[in-house]
Amino acid sequence: MARRSISIDEKIEKAKESVEHTKAKYDIAVGELEKLMVKREEMKKEELIAAIMNSSKSYDEILKFLENDL
């Protein structure tokens, strides 16, 4: 039984398929990461608003504090 050698063109095709498959997985992972980062920012905003609402400080006091902190 003789072993069939794989041509360079076949190797290139296999490599292209591998790259396409890997890129598709990468694109899905990046999309999921972006969704999670947006969700985290939304949660931070909600947390900040809740802290402001529960604070005994006035709106002006909070703004003054934030502006001076820069």
C-alpha positions as CSV (number, residue, x, y, z in Angstrom):
1,M,0.0,0.0,0.0
2,A,1.4,3.3,-1.1
3,R,0.8,6.4,1.0
4,R,-0.8,9.2,-0.8
5,S,1.0,12.5,-0.4
6,I,-1.0,15.6,0.2
7,S,-0.4,18.3,-2.3
8,I,0.5,21.9,-1.3
9,D,-2.8,23.1,-2.7
10,E,-4.7,20.7,-0.4
11,K,-2.7,21.8,2.6
12,I,-3.4,25.4,1.7
13,E,-7.2,24.6,1.5
14,K,-7.1,22.9,4.8
15,A,-5.2,25.9,6.4
16,K,-7.8,28.3,4.9
17,E,-10.7,26.3,6.3
18,S,-9.0,26.2,9.7
19,V,-8.5,30.0,9.6
20,E,-12.1,30.6,8.6
21,H,-13.4,28.4,11.4
22,T,-11.1,30.0,14.0
23,K,-12.1,33.5,12.8
24,A,-15.8,32.6,13.2
25,K,-15.2,31.5,16.7
26,Y,-13.2,34.6,17.4
27,D,-16.0,36.8,16.1
28,I,-18.5,35.1,18.3
29,A,-16.3,35.5,21.3
30,V,-15.7,39.2,20.6
31,G,-19.4,39.8,20.2
32,E,-20.1,38.1,23.6
33,L,-17.3,40.2,25.2
34,E,-18.8,43.4,23.9
35,K,-22.3,42.4,25.2
36,L,-20.8,41.7,28.6
37,M,-18.9,45.0,28.7
38,V,-22.1,46.9,27.8
39,K,-24.0,45.0,30.5
40,R,-21.3,45.8,33.1
41,E,-21.4,49.5,32.2
42,E,-25.2,49.5,32.6
43,M,-24.9,47.9,36.0
44,K,-22.4,50.5,37.1
45,K,-24.7,53.3,36.0
46,E,-27.6,51.7,37.9
47,E,-25.4,51.3,41.0
48,L,-24.3,54.9,40.8
49,I,-27.8,56.2,40.4
50,A,-29.0,54.1,43.4
51,A,-26.1,55.5,45.5
52,I,-27.0,59.1,44.5
53,M,-30.7,58.5,45.3
54,N,-29.9,57.0,48.7
55,S,-27.4,59.7,49.5
56,S,-28.1,62.5,52.0
57,K,-26.2,64.9,49.8
58,S,-27.9,67.3,47.4
59,Y,-27.6,67.3,43.7
60,D,-25.3,70.4,43.8
61,E,-23.1,68.9,46.5
62,I,-22.6,65.7,44.5
63,L,-21.8,67.7,41.3
64,K,-19.4,69.9,43.2
65,F,-17.7,66.9,44.7
66,L,-17.3,65.2,41.3
67,E,-16.1,68.3,39.6
68,N,-13.5,69.0,42.3
69,D,-12.3,65.4,42.3
70,L,-11.0,65.8,38.7
